[in-house]
Amino acid sequence: VRVDLRNHGLSPHSDVMSTEAMAHDLIQLLDDLNLEEALFLGHSLGGRAAMAAALLFPSRVKALIASDIAPVQYTEDDHADPG
C-alpha cells in the first residue's frame, strides 16, 4: 500500500501536522485494512512518520526502512544553503 501522509497528495488535510499524528494515521490505516502489523518503508518525512510509528506502536511495525532521514531534531540551520 502506498500512502500519502496528511496534507500531502489526496490525503485529508488537517491543521495538525505533527510526526506523532502521522504515526497515528499510519496505525489507523493498518486498523482500517485489518492488519495486525506491517513492514514500513518511508522516505524523508515518511521515514520520520514510520520511525514514530515504530516507537509508539512497536508491536505493529514488523520491520522499518527509513530513507533520506535521520532520527534527530532538525533546525533551520540544517537546511541553509552552504554556498
N, CA, C and O atoms as a CHARMM CRD file, in Angstrom:
* protein
*
  332
    1    1 VAL  N      0.85400  -1.17000   0.00000 PROA 1      0.00000
    2    1 VAL  CA     0.00000   0.00000   0.00000 PROA 1      0.00000
    3    1 VAL  C      0.89800   1.22900   0.00000 PROA 1      0.00000
    4    1 VAL  O      1.79500   1.34100   0.83500 PROA 1      0.00000
    5    2 ARG  N      0.66900   2.13300  -0.90900 PROA 2      0.00000
    6    2 ARG  CA     1.40200   3.40500  -0.95500 PROA 2      0.00000
    7    2 ARG  C      0.52800   4.46500  -0.30000 PROA 2      0.00000
    8    2 ARG  O     -0.65800   4.57800  -0.61200 PROA 2      0.00000
    9    3 VAL  N      1.11500   5.24000   0.60900 PROA 3      0.00000
   10    3 VAL  CA     0.34400   6.17300   1.43200 PROA 3      0.00000
   11    3 VAL  C      0.80000   7.60900   1.19500 PROA 3      0.00000
   12    3 VAL  O      1.99900   7.88700   1.17600 PROA 3      0.00000
   13    4 ASP  N     -0.14600   8.50800   1.01700 PROA 4      0.00000
   14    4 ASP  CA     0.13200   9.94300   1.10000 PROA 4      0.00000
   15    4 ASP  C     -0.10000  10.34700   2.54600 PROA 4      0.00000
   16    4 ASP  O     -1.16300  10.07200   3.10200 PROA 4      0.00000
   17    5 LEU  N      0.88100  10.99700   3.16000 PROA 5      0.00000
   18    5 LEU  CA     0.68800  11.48900   4.51800 PROA 5      0.00000
   19    5 LEU  C     -0.33100  12.61700   4.53900 PROA 5      0.00000
   20    5 LEU  O     -0.62100  13.22100   3.50600 PROA 5      0.00000
   21    6 ARG  N     -0.87100  12.89700   5.71500 PROA 6      0.00000
   22    6 ARG  CA    -1.81700  14.00900   5.84200 PROA 6      0.00000
   23    6 ARG  C     -1.19300  15.27500   5.24900 PROA 6      0.00000
   24    6 ARG  O      0.01300  15.50100   5.35000 PROA 6      0.00000
   25    7 ASN  N     -2.03200  16.07400   4.64200 PROA 7      0.00000
   26    7 ASN  CA    -1.63000  17.32300   3.98700 PROA 7      0.00000
   27    7 ASN  C     -0.72900  17.10900   2.77100 PROA 7      0.00000
   28    7 ASN  O     -0.06300  18.04200   2.32300 PROA 7      0.00000
   29    8 HSD  N     -0.70500  15.89900   2.24100 PROA 8      0.00000
   30    8 HSD  CA     0.04600  15.57300   1.03500 PROA 8      0.00000
   31    8 HSD  C     -0.86800  14.83700   0.06000 PROA 8      0.00000
   32    8 HSD  O     -1.69900  14.02400   0.46500 PROA 8      0.00000
   33    9 GLY  N     -0.70700  15.12600  -1.20800 PROA 9      0.00000
   34    9 GLY  CA    -1.45000  14.40300  -2.23400 PROA 9      0.00000
   35    9 GLY  C     -2.94300  14.45200  -2.01400 PROA 9      0.00000
   36    9 GLY  O     -3.51300  15.51300  -1.75800 PROA 9      0.00000
   37   10 LEU  N     -3.57800  13.28700  -2.11600 PROA 10     0.00000
   38   10 LEU  CA    -5.03200  13.18800  -2.00000 PROA 10     0.00000
   39   10 LEU  C     -5.50500  12.87700  -0.58600 PROA 10     0.00000
   40   10 LEU  O     -6.70200  12.70400  -0.35600 PROA 10     0.00000
   41   11 SER  N     -4.57200  12.80500   0.36600 PROA 11     0.00000
   42   11 SER  CA    -4.96300  12.52600   1.74600 PROA 11     0.00000
   43   11 SER  C     -5.67700  13.72400   2.35500 PROA 11     0.00000
   44   11 SER  O     -5.52200  14.85100   1.88400 PROA 11     0.00000
   45   12 PRO  N     -6.46000  13.48000   3.40300 PROA 12     0.00000
   46   12 PRO  CA    -7.15300  14.59400   4.07600 PROA 12     0.00000
   47   12 PRO  C     -6.16200  15.64000   4.58800 PROA 12     0.00000
   48   12 PRO  O     -5.02500  15.33000   4.94200 PROA 12     0.00000
   49   13 HSD  N     -6.62300  16.86200   4.61300 PROA 13     0.00000
   50   13 HSD  CA    -5.79800  17.96100   5.12000 PROA 13     0.00000
   51   13 HSD  C     -6.25400  18.31900   6.52600 PROA 13     0.00000
   52   13 HSD  O     -7.43800  18.24300   6.85400 PROA 13     0.00000
   53   14 SER  N     -5.28300  18.71300   7.35100 PROA 14     0.00000
   54   14 SER  CA    -5.52700  18.97400   8.76400 PROA 14     0.00000
   55   14 SER  C     -4.64400  20.12200   9.22800 PROA 14     0.00000
   56   14 SER  O     -3.57200  20.34800   8.66700 PROA 14     0.00000
   57   15 ASP  N     -5.08500  20.84300  10.24200 PROA 15     0.00000
   58   15 ASP  CA    -4.25500  21.87500  10.85800 PROA 15     0.00000
   59   15 ASP  C     -3.13000  21.25700  11.68900 PROA 15     0.00000
   60   15 ASP  O     -2.11400  21.90400  11.94400 PROA 15     0.00000
   61   16 VAL  N     -3.31200  20.01500  12.10500 PROA 16     0.00000
   62   16 VAL  CA    -2.30200  19.30000  12.89700 PROA 16     0.00000
   63   16 VAL  C     -1.34600  18.60200  11.93600 PROA 16     0.00000
   64   16 VAL  O     -1.77000  17.82700  11.07900 PROA 16     0.00000
   65   17 MET  N     -0.05500  18.88200  12.08500 PROA 17     0.00000
   66   17 MET  CA     0.94100  18.31200  11.17500 PROA 17     0.00000
   67   17 MET  C      2.13700  17.79900  11.95900 PROA 17     0.00000
   68   17 MET  O      3.27800  18.10700  11.61700 PROA 17     0.00000
   69   18 SER  N      1.89000  17.02000  13.00800 PROA 18     0.00000
   70   18 SER  CA     2.98500  16.50100  13.82700 PROA 18     0.00000
   71   18 SER  C      3.36300  15.08700  13.39200 PROA 18     0.00000
   72   18 SER  O      2.56100  14.35800  12.80700 PROA 18     0.00000
   73   19 THR  N      4.59500  14.72700  13.69400 PROA 19     0.00000
   74   19 THR  CA     5.05500  13.37000  13.40000 PROA 19     0.00000
   75   19 THR  C      4.21700  12.35000  14.15400 PROA 19     0.00000
   76   19 THR  O      3.89300  11.29200  13.61600 PROA 19     0.00000
   77   20 GLU  N      3.86400  12.66000  15.39200 PROA 20     0.00000
   78   20 GLU  CA     3.03800  11.74200  16.18400 PROA 20     0.00000
   79   20 GLU  C      1.66200  11.54900  15.54600 PROA 20     0.00000
   80   20 GLU  O      1.15500  10.42800  15.49800 PROA 20     0.00000
   81   21 ALA  N      1.06300  12.61600  15.06300 PROA 21     0.00000
   82   21 ALA  CA    -0.25200  12.49800  14.41100 PROA 21     0.00000
   83   21 ALA  C     -0.15300  11.63600  13.15500 PROA 21     0.00000
   84   21 ALA  O     -1.04400  10.83300  12.87700 PROA 21     0.00000
   85   22 MET  N      0.93400  11.80300  12.39600 PROA 22     0.00000
   86   22 MET  CA     1.10700  10.98900  11.18800 PROA 22     0.00000
   87   22 MET  C      1.33500   9.52600  11.54600 PROA 22     0.00000
   88   22 MET  O      0.88300   8.64000  10.82000 PROA 22     0.00000
   89   23 ALA  N      2.02900   9.25600  12.65500 PROA 23     0.00000
   90   23 ALA  CA     2.21600   7.88000  13.11300 PROA 23     0.00000
   91   23 ALA  C      0.86300   7.25900  13.44700 PROA 23     0.00000
   92   23 ALA  O      0.59500   6.11100  13.09200 PROA 23     0.00000
   93   24 HSD  N      0.01500   8.02100  14.12900 PROA 24     0.00000
   94   24 HSD  CA    -1.33100   7.52200  14.43300 PROA 24     0.00000
   95   24 HSD  C     -2.12300   7.26600  13.15000 PROA 24     0.00000
   96   24 HSD  O     -2.88200   6.30000  13.07200 PROA 24     0.00000
   97   25 ASP  N     -1.95000   8.12700  12.14600 PROA 25     0.00000
   98   25 ASP  CA    -2.61500   7.91300  10.85500 PROA 25     0.00000
   99   25 ASP  C     -2.19700   6.58200  10.24300 PROA 25     0.00000
  100   25 ASP  O     -3.03100   5.84400   9.71900 PROA 25     0.00000
  101   26 LEU  N     -0.89800   6.27700  10.30900 PROA 26     0.00000
  102   26 LEU  CA    -0.41900   5.01300   9.74100 PROA 26     0.00000
  103   26 LEU  C     -1.02700   3.81700  10.46000 PROA 26     0.00000
  104   26 LEU  O     -1.42000   2.83700   9.82600 PROA 26     0.00000
  105   27 ILE  N     -1.10300   3.89800  11.77500 PROA 27     0.00000
  106   27 ILE  CA    -1.69200   2.79700  12.53600 PROA 27     0.00000
  107   27 ILE  C     -3.19100   2.69700  12.26600 PROA 27     0.00000
  108   27 ILE  O     -3.73900   1.59700  12.20600 PROA 27     0.00000
  109   28 GLN  N     -3.85200   3.83900  12.10300 PROA 28     0.00000
  110   28 GLN  CA    -5.27700   3.82200  11.75100 PROA 28     0.00000
  111   28 GLN  C     -5.48200   3.12900  10.40400 PROA 28     0.00000
  112   28 GLN  O     -6.45400   2.39700  10.22000 PROA 28     0.00000
  113   29 LEU  N     -4.56500   3.36300   9.46700 PROA 29     0.00000
  114   29 LEU  CA    -4.65000   2.68300   8.17500 PROA 29     0.00000
  115   29 LEU  C     -4.52400   1.17000   8.35100 PROA 29     0.00000
  116   29 LEU  O     -5.26700   0.41100   7.72900 PROA 29     0.00000
  117   30 LEU  N     -3.59100   0.72800   9.19200 PROA 30     0.00000
  118   30 LEU  CA    -3.48700  -0.71200   9.46300 PROA 30     0.00000
  119   30 LEU  C     -4.79500  -1.24700  10.02400 PROA 30     0.00000
  120   30 LEU  O     -5.26400  -2.31200   9.62200 PROA 30     0.00000
  121   31 ASP  N     -5.38400  -0.49800  10.95900 PROA 31     0.00000
  122   31 ASP  CA    -6.66500  -0.91700  11.53400 PROA 31     0.00000
  123   31 ASP  C     -7.74100  -1.00600  10.45900 PROA 31     0.00000
  124   31 ASP  O     -8.50200  -1.97300  10.41200 PROA 31     0.00000
  125   32 ASP  N     -7.80400   0.01300   9.58900 PROA 32     0.00000
  126   32 ASP  CA    -8.81100   0.03800   8.51600 PROA 32     0.00000
  127   32 ASP  C     -8.64000  -1.13700   7.56100 PROA 32     0.00000
  128   32 ASP  O     -9.61700  -1.63200   6.99900 PROA 32     0.00000
  129   33 LEU  N     -7.38900  -1.58500   7.37700 PROA 33     0.00000
  130   33 LEU  CA    -7.10200  -2.71100   6.48800 PROA 33     0.00000
  131   33 LEU  C     -7.09700  -4.05400   7.21200 PROA 33     0.00000
  132   33 LEU  O     -6.79800  -5.08700   6.61200 PROA 33     0.00000
  133   34 ASN  N     -7.43000  -4.03600   8.50400 PROA 34     0.00000
  134   34 ASN  CA    -7.43600  -5.24200   9.33200 PROA 34     0.00000
  135   34 ASN  C     -6.08100  -5.95200   9.34100 PROA 34     0.00000
  136   34 ASN  O     -6.00300  -7.17600   9.24000 PROA 34     0.00000
  137   35 LEU  N     -5.01900  -5.15400   9.46300 PROA 35     0.00000
  138   35 LEU  CA    -3.66800  -5.69400   9.52700 PROA 35     0.00000
  139   35 LEU  C     -3.12500  -5.50700  10.94400 PROA 35     0.00000
  140   35 LEU  O     -3.17700  -4.41000  11.49900 PROA 35     0.00000
  141   36 GLU  N     -2.61100  -6.57700  11.51200 PROA 36     0.00000
  142   36 GLU  CA    -2.02900  -6.50200  12.85800 PROA 36     0.00000
  143   36 GLU  C     -0.67500  -5.81000  12.85300 PROA 36     0.00000
  144   36 GLU  O     -0.33600  -5.08700  13.79000 PROA 36     0.00000
  145   37 GLU  N      0.11000  -6.03700  11.78000 PROA 37     0.00000
  146   37 GLU  CA     1.43200  -5.45400  11.67200 PROA 37     0.00000
  147   37 GLU  C      1.77400  -5.28200  10.19900 PROA 37     0.00000
  148   37 GLU  O      1.10600  -5.83400   9.32400 PROA 37     0.00000
  149   38 ALA  N      2.82800  -4.50600   9.93700 PROA 38     0.00000
  150   38 ALA  CA     3.24800  -4.27900   8.55600 PROA 38     0.00000
  151   38 ALA  C      4.72400  -3.93900   8.52000 PROA 38     0.00000
  152   38 ALA  O      5.31900  -3.55600   9.52700 PROA 38     0.00000
  153   39 LEU  N      5.29700  -4.08700   7.34700 PROA 39     0.00000
  154   39 LEU  CA     6.64600  -3.60000   7.06800 PROA 39     0.00000
  155   39 LEU  C      6.49100  -2.17100   6.58300 PROA 39     0.00000
  156   39 LEU  O      5.67000  -1.90600   5.70400 PROA 39     0.00000
  157   40 PHE  N      7.25700  -1.25000   7.13100 PROA 40     0.00000
  158   40 PHE  CA     7.16200   0.15300   6.76300 PROA 40     0.00000
  159   40 PHE  C      8.40900   0.57000   5.98500 PROA 40     0.00000
  160   40 PHE  O      9.53200   0.24900   6.37400 PROA 40     0.00000
  161   41 LEU  N      8.20000   1.27800   4.89700 PROA 41     0.00000
  162   41 LEU  CA     9.26000   1.88500   4.11600 PROA 41     0.00000
  163   41 LEU  C      8.89100   3.34500   3.95800 PROA 41     0.00000
  164   41 LEU  O      7.85900   3.66500   3.36900 PROA 41     0.00000
  165   42 GLY  N      9.72700   4.23700   4.48000 PROA 42     0.00000
  166   42 GLY  CA     9.41100   5.65700   4.40300 PROA 42     0.00000
  167   42 GLY  C     10.58500   6.46400   3.89600 PROA 42     0.00000
  168   42 GLY  O     11.73600   6.19500   4.24300 PROA 42     0.00000
  169   43 HSD  N     10.28400   7.46700   3.06300 PROA 43     0.00000
  170   43 HSD  CA    11.30200   8.37000   2.54200 PROA 43     0.00000
  171   43 HSD  C     11.08400   9.75500   3.12300 PROA 43     0.00000
  172   43 HSD  O      9.96500  10.26600   3.10300 PROA 43     0.00000
  173   44 SER  N     12.13400  10.36500   3.63700 PROA 44     0.00000
  174   44 SER  CA    12.09600  11.72500   4.15900 PROA 44     0.00000
  175   44 SER  C     11.05200  11.83300   5.27800 PROA 44     0.00000
  176   44 SER  O     11.17200  11.15100   6.29500 PROA 44     0.00000
  177   45 LEU  N     10.04600  12.67000   5.10700 PROA 45     0.00000
  178   45 LEU  CA     9.02400  12.81800   6.14400 PROA 45     0.00000
  179   45 LEU  C      8.29900  11.49800   6.39900 PROA 45     0.00000
  180   45 LEU  O      7.91500  11.20900   7.53300 PROA 45     0.00000
  181   46 GLY  N      8.11400  10.70500   5.36100 PROA 46     0.00000
  182   46 GLY  CA     7.51300   9.38500   5.53800 PROA 46     0.00000
  183   46 GLY  C      8.36500   8.48800   6.41800 PROA 46     0.00000
  184   46 GLY  O      7.84100   7.66500   7.16900 PROA 46     0.00000
  185   47 GLY  N      9.68400   8.64700   6.32300 PROA 47     0.00000
  186   47 GLY  CA    10.58900   7.90700   7.20600 PROA 47     0.00000
  187   47 GLY  C     10.43800   8.33400   8.64700 PROA 47     0.00000
  188   47 GLY  O     10.47200   7.50300   9.55500 PROA 47     0.00000
  189   48 ARG  N     10.27100   9.64100   8.86300 PROA 48     0.00000
  190   48 ARG  CA    10.05400  10.13800  10.23400 PROA 48     0.00000
  191   48 ARG  C      8.74000   9.59400  10.79800 PROA 48     0.00000
  192   48 ARG  O      8.68100   9.17800  11.95600 PROA 48     0.00000
  193   49 ALA  N      7.69900   9.59900   9.98300 PROA 49     0.00000
  194   49 ALA  CA     6.40300   9.07900  10.43800 PROA 49     0.00000
  195   49 ALA  C      6.50500   7.58800  10.74200 PROA 49     0.00000
  196   49 ALA  O      5.94700   7.11700  11.73200 PROA 49     0.00000
  197   50 ALA  N      7.20700   6.85300   9.90400 PROA 50     0.00000
  198   50 ALA  CA     7.37400   5.41300  10.12800 PROA 50     0.00000
  199   50 ALA  C      8.18700   5.14500  11.39000 PROA 50     0.00000
  200   50 ALA  O      7.86400   4.23100  12.14900 PROA 50     0.00000
  201   51 MET  N      9.25100   5.94100  11.62600 PROA 51     0.00000
  202   51 MET  CA    10.03600   5.77600  12.85200 PROA 51     0.00000
  203   51 MET  C      9.18800   6.07500  14.08000 PROA 51     0.00000
  204   51 MET  O      9.28400   5.37600  15.08900 PROA 51     0.00000
  205   52 ALA  N      8.36000   7.10700  13.99800 PROA 52     0.00000
  206   52 ALA  CA     7.47700   7.43500  15.12200 PROA 52     0.00000
  207   52 ALA  C      6.49000   6.30700  15.37900 PROA 52     0.00000
  208   52 ALA  O      6.22200   5.96000  16.52900 PROA 52     0.00000
  209   53 ALA  N      5.94900   5.73400  14.30800 PROA 53     0.00000
  210   53 ALA  CA     5.02300   4.60900  14.46900 PROA 53     0.00000
  211   53 ALA  C      5.72300   3.44100  15.15700 PROA 53     0.00000
  212   53 ALA  O      5.13700   2.78200  16.01700 PROA 53     0.00000
  213   54 ALA  N      6.96800   3.18500  14.78400 PROA 54     0.00000
  214   54 ALA  CA     7.72000   2.08200  15.38800 PROA 54     0.00000
  215   54 ALA  C      7.97500   2.33700  16.87600 PROA 54     0.00000
  216   54 ALA  O      7.93300   1.40700  17.68100 PROA 54     0.00000
  217   55 LEU  N      8.23700   3.58300  17.23700 PROA 55     0.00000
  218   55 LEU  CA     8.46900   3.91100  18.64700 PROA 55     0.00000
  219   55 LEU  C      7.18200   3.87800  19.46300 PROA 55     0.00000
  220   55 LEU  O      7.17400   3.39800  20.59700 PROA 55     0.00000
  221   56 LEU  N      6.09700   4.38500  18.88900 PROA 56     0.00000
  222   56 LEU  CA     4.83200   4.46300  19.62400 PROA 56     0.00000
  223   56 LEU  C      4.05500   3.15300  19.62100 PROA 56     0.00000
  224   56 LEU  O      3.32500   2.86000  20.56800 PROA 56     0.00000
  225   57 PHE  N      4.20900   2.36300  18.55600 PROA 57     0.00000
  226   57 PHE  CA     3.43800   1.12000  18.39100 PROA 57     0.00000
  227   57 PHE  C      4.36700  -0.01000  17.93500 PROA 57     0.00000
  228   57 PHE  O      4.18600  -0.53900  16.83800 PROA 57     0.00000
  229   58 PRO  N      5.35000  -0.39100  18.74300 PROA 58     0.00000
  230   58 PRO  CA     6.34700  -1.36800  18.29600 PROA 58     0.00000
  231   58 PRO  C      5.77200  -2.71400  17.87800 PROA 58     0.00000
  232   58 PRO  O      6.34900  -3.38200  17.02000 PROA 58     0.00000
  233   59 SER  N      4.67200  -3.12100  18.44900 PROA 59     0.00000
  234   59 SER  CA     4.08700  -4.41500  18.08100 PROA 59     0.00000
  235   59 SER  C      3.41800  -4.37600  16.70500 PROA 59     0.00000
  236   59 SER  O      3.09700  -5.42500  16.14500 PROA 59     0.00000
  237   60 ARG  N      3.20600  -3.18800  16.16300 PROA 60     0.00000
  238   60 ARG  CA     2.51600  -3.06000  14.86700 PROA 60     0.00000
  239   60 ARG  C      3.49600  -2.91800  13.69300 PROA 60     0.00000
  240   60 ARG  O      3.10300  -3.04700  12.53300 PROA 60     0.00000
  241   61 VAL  N      4.77600  -2.65100  14.00300 PROA 61     0.00000
  242   61 VAL  CA     5.78400  -2.43100  12.96000 PROA 61     0.00000
  243   61 VAL  C      6.72900  -3.62500  12.94200 PROA 61     0.00000
  244   61 VAL  O      7.59400  -3.76600  13.80700 PROA 61     0.00000
  245   62 LYS  N      6.54500  -4.48700  11.93400 PROA 62     0.00000
  246   62 LYS  CA     7.35800  -5.70200  11.84200 PROA 62     0.00000
  247   62 LYS  C      8.79500  -5.38100  11.44100 PROA 62     0.00000
  248   62 LYS  O      9.73400  -5.99300  11.95000 PROA 62     0.00000
  249   63 ALA  N      8.96600  -4.43300  10.54000 PROA 63     0.00000
  250   63 ALA  CA    10.28900  -4.00500  10.08400 PROA 63     0.00000
  251   63 ALA  C     10.17000  -2.58200   9.57500 PROA 63     0.00000
  252   63 ALA  O      9.07900  -2.11800   9.24300 PROA 63     0.00000
  253   64 LEU  N     11.30800  -1.88800   9.51400 PROA 64     0.00000
  254   64 LEU  CA    11.29900  -0.48500   9.11900 PROA 64     0.00000
  255   64 LEU  C     12.51100  -0.16900   8.26400 PROA 64     0.00000
  256   64 LEU  O     13.64100  -0.50600   8.61700 PROA 64     0.00000
  257   65 ILE  N     12.26600   0.47600   7.14700 PROA 65     0.00000
  258   65 ILE  CA    13.32400   1.03900   6.32200 PROA 65     0.00000
  259   65 ILE  C     13.02900   2.52500   6.20600 PROA 65     0.00000
  260   65 ILE  O     11.98200   2.91600   5.69000 PROA 65     0.00000
  261   66 ALA  N     13.95300   3.35500   6.68700 PROA 66     0.00000
  262   66 ALA  CA    13.80200   4.81500   6.59400 PROA 66     0.00000
  263   66 ALA  C     14.91600   5.33200   5.70500 PROA 66     0.00000
  264   66 ALA  O     16.09500   5.09400   5.96400 PROA 66     0.00000
  265   67 SER  N     14.53200   6.04000   4.65700 PROA 67     0.00000
  266   67 SER  CA    15.48900   6.53300   3.68000 PROA 67     0.00000
  267   67 SER  C     15.54500   8.05800   3.69100 PROA 67     0.00000
  268   67 SER  O     14.51800   8.73000   3.79500 PROA 67     0.00000
  269   68 ASP  N     16.74800   8.58600   3.58400 PROA 68     0.00000
  270   68 ASP  CA    16.96500  10.02600   3.45000 PROA 68     0.00000
  271   68 ASP  C     16.43100  10.81100   4.63600 PROA 68     0.00000
  272   68 ASP  O     15.85000  11.88300   4.46900 PROA 68     0.00000
  273   69 ILE  N     16.62900  10.27200   5.83900 PROA 69     0.00000
  274   69 ILE  CA    16.19600  10.95000   7.06100 PROA 69     0.00000
  275   69 ILE  C     17.00600  10.38400   8.21600 PROA 69     0.00000
  276   69 ILE  O     17.40500   9.22000   8.19500 PROA 69     0.00000
  277   70 ALA  N     17.24500  11.20600   9.21400 PROA 70     0.00000
  278   70 ALA  CA    17.94400  10.75400  10.41700 PROA 70     0.00000
  279   70 ALA  C     17.02200  10.93900  11.61900 PROA 70     0.00000
  280   70 ALA  O     16.17400  11.83100  11.61100 PROA 70     0.00000
  281   71 PRO  N     17.17500  10.11700  12.64100 PROA 71     0.00000
  282   71 PRO  CA    16.30800  10.22400  13.83300 PROA 71     0.00000
  283   71 PRO  C     16.77300  11.33100  14.77700 PROA 71     0.00000
  284   71 PRO  O     17.03100  11.08900  15.95600 PROA 71     0.00000
  285   72 VAL  N     16.87700  12.55500  14.23800 PROA 72     0.00000
  286   72 VAL  CA    17.29900  13.71000  15.03200 PROA 72     0.00000
  287   72 VAL  C     16.34700  14.87000  14.79300 PROA 72     0.00000
  288   72 VAL  O     15.57800  14.87100  13.83200 PROA 72     0.00000
  289   73 GLN  N     16.40700  15.85600  15.67900 PROA 73     0.00000
  290   73 GLN  CA    15.62000  17.07700  15.51900 PROA 73     0.00000
  291   73 GLN  C     16.38900  18.01900  14.60100 PROA 73     0.00000
  292   73 GLN  O     17.53800  18.35600  14.88800 PROA 73     0.00000
  293   74 TYR  N     15.77500  18.44700  13.50500 PROA 74     0.00000
  294   74 TYR  CA    16.42200  19.36400  12.57500 PROA 74     0.00000
  295   74 TYR  C     16.13300  20.81400  12.94900 PROA 74     0.00000
  296   74 TYR  O     15.10200  21.11800  13.54900 PROA 74     0.00000
  297   75 THR  N     17.05400  21.70100  12.58900 PROA 75     0.00000
  298   75 THR  CA    16.87200  23.13700  12.78800 PROA 75     0.00000
  299   75 THR  C     16.92400  23.82200  11.42500 PROA 75     0.00000
  300   75 THR  O     17.27500  23.19500  10.42500 PROA 75     0.00000
  301   76 GLU  N     16.57700  25.10100  11.38500 PROA 76     0.00000
  302   76 GLU  CA    16.65000  25.84500  10.12400 PROA 76     0.00000
  303   76 GLU  C     18.07000  25.86900   9.57900 PROA 76     0.00000
  304   76 GLU  O     18.26200  25.83400   8.36400 PROA 76     0.00000
  305   77 ASP  N     19.06700  25.92900  10.45600 PROA 77     0.00000
  306   77 ASP  CA    20.46100  25.95200  10.01300 PROA 77     0.00000
  307   77 ASP  C     20.83300  24.69200   9.24300 PROA 77     0.00000
  308   77 ASP  O     21.68800  24.73900   8.35900 PROA 77     0.00000
  309   78 ASP  N     20.20400  23.57300   9.56600 PROA 78     0.00000
  310   78 ASP  CA    20.49600  22.32400   8.85700 PROA 78     0.00000
  311   78 ASP  C     20.09300  22.39600   7.39700 PROA 78     0.00000
  312   78 ASP  O     20.62100  21.65100   6.57200 PROA 78     0.00000
  313   79 HSD  N     19.16100  23.28700   7.06500 PROA 79     0.00000
  314   79 HSD  CA    18.64600  23.39600   5.70400 PROA 79     0.00000
  315   79 HSD  C     19.17600  24.62400   4.96800 PROA 79     0.00000
  316   79 HSD  O     18.74800  24.92000   3.85200 PROA 79     0.00000
  317   80 ALA  N     20.11600  25.34200   5.60300 PROA 80     0.00000
  318   80 ALA  CA    20.65600  26.56400   4.99400 PROA 80     0.00000
  319   80 ALA  C     21.54700  26.21100   3.80700 PROA 80     0.00000
  320   80 ALA  O     22.18700  25.16000   3.78700 PROA 80     0.00000
  321   81 ASP  N     21.57700  27.09500   2.82700 PROA 81     0.00000
  322   81 ASP  CA    22.42800  26.92600   1.65500 PROA 81     0.00000
  323   81 ASP  C     23.88800  27.15500   2.06700 PROA 81     0.00000
  324   81 ASP  O     24.22600  28.24400   2.53000 PROA 81     0.00000
  325   82 PRO  N     24.76200  26.14800   1.90600 PROA 82     0.00000
  326   82 PRO  CA    26.14200  26.30500   2.34700 PROA 82     0.00000
  327   82 PRO  C     26.94700  27.26500   1.47600 PROA 82     0.00000
  328   82 PRO  O     28.03100  27.69600   1.87000 PROA 82     0.00000
  329   83 GLY  N     26.43600  27.60000   0.31000 PROA 83     0.00000
  330   83 GLY  CA    27.18500  28.42000  -0.63500 PROA 83     0.00000
  331   83 GLY  C     27.02900  29.83900  -0.39300 PROA 83     0.00000
  332   83 GLY  O     27.60400  30.65500  -1.11200 PROA 83     0.00000
